[in-house]
Structure formats: C-alpha cells, structure tokens
Amino acid sequence: MNVLLVDDEDYVLDFLEEQIPWSRIGDITIYKAGSAEEALEIARNTELQIVVTDIKMPETSGLELLAVLREDYSDLKVVLLSGYSEFEYARKALQHGAADYLLKPVTEDEVVSCLQKVLVLIDEEKRQSEHLSAANDMVKLGIHRMREHLLLDLLLGRKYGPDEMQRHLHALQLPIGPDEECALALIRIETGSEEATREDFELFSYGLLNMAEEILYGKINDIPSLWSCKDSYRFIVLLLPIQRFGSHEHLQQRTCDLQQAVLQYMKRPVSILLTSAFPYRHELYRQYLLALNGFGRSIGTRSGVMRTLDQDEPRKELKPLVQLHQSPTIQQLMETGRWEEVNGKLELIMAELNSPPCQSQQQLMEIVYYLFSSFSYIAHKQGDSFADLVGHPLQPESFYFKSTDAIMEWALSIIDQFKRSLQESTPNRNHIIRQIHEYIALHLHEDVSLTRVSEHVYLHPVYLSRLYKKETGESLSTYILRVRMEKAAELLMGTNKKVSDIAKEIGYQKTQYFIHIFKEFHQLTPQNFRNR
C-alpha cells in the first residue's frame, strides 16, 4: 500500500516517516512531498491509497489539495493534520470528503489508530464495490435472458398489444419501437464433420454475438443493443430494426461484413439468411416460419452461404433423391448381409445429396429419417432395441446434422455395429462367453470391470453387456458378483485364511465392504458362515 505524507515542514515529514511504526499498519511504502504541487505530481505518477497532509501550507492549502485529489482520484483517502482546533476547519475537511482529521501535535498511537480505521474503510468500500459489480453482472445477465425469452415467445407466435410490448421493450432497454419495421437474420455456425458440443456452440455463439454487436451497432455496450436468441434448431436469430441502418441494402452489407469477420477471426464459416423488412409485432411468427423453410430450401447443406429471402422469387424445384429409394436399398442390402455394398450405396446417396439440385435441408432430413427407419427395422428384426445397440436413447434431431460428412460418420458407426452383431454366429458367441469367464476366473483378485473385460475380448462395453445378457440371461456384473461370493464361500469352508485375506483374494480391498456384500448374498456374515 502506498501512503503519501505532505507538509511544508521537513521535520514533520521526518517525524512521521521515522517515528510512526508503519509495520503495525501493514506493508506500507512511504512517499513524501513538501508542497501541494509536489504531492499532485506524485499522485499523477503513483497509485496512492492514502494521503496524510497538513492543512496550512503556503500557496495551496491542504483543504485545496484535498478538493483536487477527491475530484481526480475518488477512491483516494485523505487524512488532514492541523494545529487549529476550531470546528470550522473540521467541518470544511469533512465537507471536502476527508477520511479523518488529526490535531497537531500527534502521537504515534493516534496516527496508527487513524490509519487502521482508514484501511478498514478502504476494505469495506472494496467489498461493496465487488458486491455492486456482481449485482450489475446479474442484472445484465437477467436482462439478456429475459430478452431471449421475449424474442422466443414472439417467434413461437405469442402476441402482445402495443402498450404491453412497449413496456417490455422499455424494461429490457431494447432500442426498438413496438411497430418498427425489422428484418430477421438466421445464422448457422458451420461445424462440418467436426463434432461440436453444447459448450462449443455456446462459446462460438458468444463470440459471434459480440462481433455482431460491434459490426452492426458500432461498439460493444454493457447492455447490448442487439436483440438475439438461440432457437431449438441451433440457429442464432437476430431481430434488426431497418431504421437503425438507413436501408435494407445497408443492413445486408453489414451482415456480409459480419460473415467475413467471423470467418477471418473465428476461423469458422457461417451461413446467413436475411429476410426482407416487415412490421415485427404483427408478422414475426410468419416471417420466422418462412425463414426456416427458406434456409432449408436455398442454403440447405452448403456452408458459408449468404442469402436474402425474397418472397417474390420463384421457388426452386426440388429433385427427388433417386439413389436413396432405388433398388437395392440400404435396408435390403443390410438384410442380405451385403456389407461392402451397403457402404458403397451410402456413398452414392451422399454424393447425390451434395449435387446442386439436391442440396437442401429438407432432403438432408429425408435421408436421416430414412436411415432411422431402416436401422430400427433391422434392429427389431434381430430382436434387439435400436437404442440398446447405439448405447443411448434415440432423439432424432435432424437439424443437428448440418453436412453429409456428419451423416456419413453417424451412419457408418451404426452399420458397423449391425455388421458385427449379425455376422457373429452362435458358436462364435459361445467362444466369447468362454473367454469372458476364463478372464474373470484368472483376474478375480483385480478390479474386474466391464471396461477391462471388453478390452480383453475387443468389443465395445455397451455391445458386450447386451451380448452377455442375451446369451446367459444375467448381467455381467451379476455374474462377477456370483463368482466372487461362491469363491469366498469355498475359501471360508476349505481354508483357515483370515476374512481380510479372503476379501483381497477375490478383489475387495476393504474388508468391511466385503462383509457387507457377503451378508447380502449369503444372508450370513463370513464368520457365521464358517462356524455354521
């Protein structure tokens, strides 16, 4: 902490510097000034926390110095020293914002006590400032969330009267009128074949919205001017008042600038569809539906595209996906076990989807739903659940597949699971079960887990668990427990080994836990089991 001592008498400065036990106050660095002008020069070049100054000095008094310091450095604490006991001096000092007022001559204890109180005041103000900052952050976050919810409500068709809408806009500090003409922008962050988690998407969205605020509105404000939300299709949706940009053409140019900036600085292509102008309070729901359809039709699976939605433009004719439905279909090939042809057929379908007449989101959805249907049919015909096969509940959110590469990667992994499952004969499955049992018997004293066993037989843990249950009628974990308890009973009855040694021999490092499990299985403690 930096403390500045100010007095026109050198002996006073020397006394304060040398006789005050500064170590009792804290880690203090002392600066000295013989005049108000010198003090101000030090304040300009040094981050000070406390100034102790005499009131009566030639040219500029301590009170005048106090006034300047408080104006330029509002957090700085000033303690005044004076040989005058008149109340008027104290009143003026407090009026100018002095932290304290000491009468000369001062004692060491008086100075230490005064500065300790000032330090407590500084700490308290710092805590209050942090609390205020946290509260402001919460307000900003709350406004952002409420803005998102209001826009989502409007996109889903909720209607507000002009007065009610104006109240919402005012409360959320949105620079837009209830009956202004706006344009809607749908932005899709392209991930290609790269898998993007929800956290990745949120991070990309945050960066993109900051860039949009700066490019579209000229600067980044504490509370943004941009009104945005993220919809259920992972589009970033912007509602943009035309008046703010002068014309729709200028808005279109700014939107192109945003697309180029995201590619340059975030190294990520985005596709954008911008609607024409419309009165948003009455037309937003309809325009949003048109924009969704227009995005799928005019942008589809392509990446890094910028389009405007012209309602008067002729609708592009969609071509049917011939390869998808042409015999032999993927479903037919899988049923007959023609696996090499399955992969080749899938490549032909994806190549057709990538051709210009077929590059639409609707046709991408057609392929995804067809594959879901075919995979479910084959799984059910095999007597399995498709969800069990892939290892997680099925939620076909087709908009999450934004490219043929993503569909291809997803489909090939499932086809591989089917291939292995259907090609395994019963004798081969029996051989796998024998391998599992032999491994467990040899490693019973170790951490025998599903993961360890699956690594030994080179199968995915989810698939192994399903296969074992189907072939034996019990889960793998139940089998491991049964083998351990049977081995423990054999050792208890056939040897004089301690219970703790038996526990370790069958893979339990904690004896108490072994006793608990044994009693649950055999209805007796190990010792009672041995003594019966």
N, C-alpha and C positions, 0 to 999 in steps of 0.2 A: 504494500500500500504506500502511496506517495503523499507526503504531507509537506506543505509549503508554509514557512514561517516568514512573516512580513513585519518589519519595524525599521524606523529610521535610526534607531539607536543600536549600534553594534553590540553593546554589552548585553542588551536584552536578547538579541538573537543568540549570542554565545551562551547565555544562561539557559535559554530554552533548549538549545541543541545538546549542551553538555550535562546539565543537571537533571533533566527530566528522564526517568527510567523508561525509555521507549520500548524496551524488550517486554515490559509488563503489559504493554498495549497490544503488541503483535510484531509482525515482520514489517518494519517501517523504514522507508527511505526518506531522508530529510533534504529539503531544498530550502535555500534562504534568499530573501530579496530585501534590499534596503529602501525600496520605494514602490509605489503602486505601479508605475510604469514597468519596472523590472519584474514585478510579480506577474503582470499581464503577458510579458514576453515569455516567461517560464510556462505560464498556463497554455500559451499557444503551441508550445513545443513538447509539453509533457502531459501525460494523462494523470491529473491530480484527483485525489478523493477528498482531501481536507485542506483548508487554508486557515491558518491562525494569524490574524492581523491586528495591529494596533489601530485605534480609531483616529487619533490625532497625528497626522503626518503632513509635511509641507506639500504644497501643490495639489495633490489628490489625497483626500482623506480616506480612512478605512471604510466609512459608510459609502462613499462614492465607488470605491473599489468593489465593495460588496454588491452594489447595484449592477455594475458591469458584469461581474462574474456570474451572478444569478441569471442575467439575461442571456449570456453566451453559453454558459455551462450549467444547465438547470439542475443536474444531479450533484453538483459540487456542494459540499457542506463547508460553511464559513463560520468560524468562531471569532468573536471580536474581543480584544483586550482594551481596557480603558482605565485611566486614573480618575475618571469622573463617576461619581455615584448617583448623579441626578437621574431621575426616572426618564426624563425626556430622551436621553441617549439610548437607554434600554428599549424604549418604545420605538424609536426610529430603527434600531437594529432589528427588532422583531418584524417591523413593517417591511423591511427590505429582505426578509427571509433568512436571517441569521439562525444558525443551528443552536448557538448558545452565546452567553455574554459573561465575561470574567472581569473582575475588578483587580487592577494592579495595587500592590504587588501580589503576584500569585504564588502559591506554594506548589511543590511538586505533586502532592496528593490531589490538589484541586484540578491541575491540568490533566493528570491521569484519569481522574473520575469523569471529567468533562468529555475527554476524547473517547473513553469507553462507552459513554452514553451515545455519542455521535456514531460510533461503529455499530451499536445496536440499531440505531435509526437507519443507517445505510443498509444493514442486513434485512431489516423489516421492509424497507422500500423495494429492495431487490426481490424479496419473496412476493410482495404484492404485484410487482411488475410481471413476474413469471406467471402468477395466477391470472392476471389480466390478459397476458398473451395467450395462455392456454384457453381462457374463456373466449377470446376473439377467434381463435382457431376453431373452437367448437361451433361458434356462430356461423363462421364461413362454411364449415362442413355441413351444418344443418341447412343453410340456405341452398347449398349445392344439391343436397339430397332432395329437398322439397321442390327445387326447380325440376330435377329429373322426374320426380313423381308426377308433377303437374303436366309436364310435356307428354309423358307416357299415357296419362289419363286422356289427354286430348287426342293422341294418336289412336287410342282404342275406342274413340267415338264419344267420350263424355262431353256434354255441352254445358257452357256457362253463359249466363246473361252478361251484358256489357259492364254493369256495375260490379257484379261479383268478380268478373275477370279483371277489372281494373284494380280491385282490392288485392287480388293475388299478385298481380304484376308489381304493384307498389310495395307490398310486404316483402317480396323476393328481390326487389331492386333490379328489375328487368327493364332495360331501356327500350321499351316497345309499347305501343298502344294497343288496346283490345281489338281495334278494327283496321290495323295496318295491313298492307299487302306484304306478303313474305314469299320466300322460296324455301323449299325443303331440300336439304342435301343428305343423301345416304352415302356413307363412306364405309368401304370394306377394307380392312387391313389384310393384305395378302400374305399367307404363310407358305404357300406352295406345298411341297411334300413334307415340310418340316412340321413336327407336331408342336402345337402351341398350347400351353396350359392356361388355365384361367388367370393365373398370376402374370404370365407373359402378356396375355391380352389386355389386362388392366394396366400394365406398365406401358405398353405401346399406346393405349388409348390416352393415358395421362400425358405422354409426350406429344402426341398428335394434337390434343386439345389445347395445350399450351402454345404450340406453334400456330394453331388456327386463331387463337386469341390475338397473337401478335400480328399475324399477317392480315387478318380480316378487320381488326379493330385498331391496329397501330401500336398497341402496347399491352402489357400484361398487368391487369389491375388486381388489387387484393381480392375484390369480389368481381369475377369476370363479367364482361358484357355479353359473352357468348351464351346462348341458351341451347343446351345439348342434353342428350341422354343416350343410353345404350339399350337397344331393343332385344327381344328374345332371339333374334336371328343373328346376333353379334354385329349388327350394323351400328355405327356411330351416326346418330341423327342430329342434324343442326337445323334450327329454325332461324332464318336470316331475313331481317327487315330490309326490303328493297331500298327504302328511302335513305338508309344509312350509307348505301354505296352509290347513290345517284341514279343508277340504272341497272337493269338486269345484266347488260353486257359487261359493266364494270365488276359486278359480283362474279360473273363467270370467269373473268380474267384473274380475280383474286383467288378463286377456287383452284384454277390451274396452277397459280403460284404456290398454293399450299401443297398440291400434289407433288410438284417438283421439289419443294423444300423437304418434304418428308422422305422422298427418295434420296436426296443428297445427304441429309444429316442423320436420318434414322436408318438408312440403307434398307428401306422397306417399301416396296411398291404398294400403292393403294388405288382402288377403283372408286370413282365418284360418279353418282348420278344426281343432277341438279334439275329440279322442276321449274316450270315457269311460275310467274307471280300469281298469287291468289290471296283472298281475304281469309286469313288463317283461322279465325274464330268460327267461321261457318264451314270452311272447306277442308280443314286439315285432315280429318279422318279419310275422306275420299281421296285426297291427293297422296296420302301415305300408302293406301292400297294400290293406287296407280303406280306409285314409285316402286313399290316392291315388285309388281308384275313387270314394270318396265326394266328394272335392274336385271331380273332373270332373263328377260327376252333380249335386251340389247347389249348386255355385258356378259351375262352367263358365267362360264368358267374361265374367261380370259382375264389376264392380270394387267394391272396398271392402265386401266381404261378410264377416260373421262367422257361422259355423255350428258346431254341435256334432254329432258323429257318434253318433247314437242307433241302435244296431243293431236295435232293435225297431220303428223307424219303417217304414211301408210304402214300398217302392221306387217312385219316381216313374216314371210311364210315359213313355218317350221317343217323340216323334213323328218319323216319317220326314221327311227333307228333300225335299219334293216338287219344288221348283224345280231342285234340283241334277240330278235324273235325268229331269225332264220334257223331252220333245222340243219344240223343237230344243235339244240340249245345247250346252254351250260348245265341246266338241270338234267337233260338227257345224257350228256357226257359223264356227269358225276354218277348217275345211277348205274352206268355200264362200266365204271372204273377206268375210263379213258383219260387219265390224269394229264398226260402231256398235251392232249388236245384241249383240255379244259383251260390250261394256261394260255395256249395259243388263241383260243376263242376269246378269252378275256382281253388279250392284247388287240384283237381285231375290233372289239366293241369300243375300247378306249380310243383307238385310232380314229374310228368313225365319229365319236363324240368330240374329238379335237378338230374335226374338219369344220370350216366356216359355216356351212348350212345348219350344223347341229350344235354349235357352241352356245347352249342356253342352260340356265339353271333348271328349267322345267325338265329338260332331257337328262340332266345330271340326276335329278330326283327320280326320274323314271328308272334309271339304271340301279340306283341304290335300293329302291323299293322292290324291284325285280329280284335283286340278289338276296335281300332279306327273305323274300317269299321262298326262293329256291333253297336257300340254306335251311330254313325252318322245315320245309318239306322233307329234305334228305335226313335231317336230324331226327324228325319224328318217325320216319320210315325205319330208321335204325333202332328206334326205341329209346332215343335219348332226348334230352332237352337242349335246345339251341343255346339257352342261357348258360347251362352247365358246361357245354362244350367250349364256349368262349371265355368262361370264367367270371362273368359279371352280368347283372341284369341288362336287358335289352331296352335301349331308349333311342330309337332311330331318329336322331335329329339331323335330317339330311342336309340342312343348310351349313352344318359344320364341315361337310365335305366340299371344299371350295375348288378342288382340282382333280383331274383324272389320276394324278400320282397318288393322292391321298386315298382315293377309292381303291386303286390297284394294290397299295400296300395293305389296306384293311382286308380286302377280299382274298389275297394270296395267303395271308396268315390263317384265315378260316379254312380255306381249301386244303392247306397243309394239314390242319387238324383232322379234317374229314378223311383225307387220304390215309393218314396213319391209322386212324380208327377203323376204317372199313377194310384195309388190307391186312390187318392183324387176324390171323386165323386163331381158332380156339387152342390148338396145341401151342402156338407161339405165346398166347396169353398165359397158359399154364406154366410155360417156361419162365415168364416174367414173374409170376407169383412165387415160384420156387426160388428164384434169385432174391426176391424181397425177403422171404422167410430165412434164407441162409444168411443174408447180410445182417438181419436183426439178431439172429442167434449168435453170430460172431462178435457183434458190437453192442451187446446188451448193456455193458458197463459204461458205455459212452452216451453222448447226447443223441439218441436215435430219434431224429425228427423227420417229418415228411420231406423237407428240403434235402436232407442228407440222403435219404433213400432214393428220391427222384434223381439225384445226381449220379447215384450208383448205377441205376438202370437206364439213364439217359432219356428220361421222359419229363415232360412239364409237370410240376407238382399238382396243378388242377386236374390235368388229364389222368395222372397216376391215381389220385384219390378217387376219381369217378370210376376208373377201370377196376381198382381193387374192390370197391364196394359192390360193383356189378358182378364180379366173378366169385366173391367169397360170401357176400351177404352181410358183412360187417365192415365198419370203417377201419382204416389202417391204424388210427390212434387207439381204437378199442382192442385191436389185435395186439399191439405193442404192450398195452397195459395188462392184458390177459397173460401174455408170455412172461412178463416180469413177475406177476403175482404167483403164477404157477412155479416159476423158478425159485422164488423166495420161499414158498411152502416146502419145496423139495429140499432146500438148504437148511431150513429150520428143523425138519424132521430127520434129515440124514447126516447132519454135521453138528459140531459143537461151536461153530463160529458165532461170534458176537452179532447181535442185531445190527449194530452200526456197520460191521464189516459186510454183512449180507446186503445192507442197503446200498453201499458203494459198489458192490459186485454187480448189482442189477441196474445201476445208473442213477441212484439217488444220493446226492451229496449231503443232504440234510436228513438226519435220522428221524427227527420229529415228523417231517413231511411224509417220509416212507411209512412210519407207523400209522399216520392218519389215513393214507391211501390203502394200506393193507387191511385196516379195520373196516373201511368202507367196502372192500371187495370180499373179505372172508368173514365179516361180522365178528371177528376176534382180533385182539392185539397180537403182535408176533409172539410175545412171551406166553400168553394164554394158549395160542395155537400150538406152541411147542410142548406145553405142560399137559395138554388135554389127554 
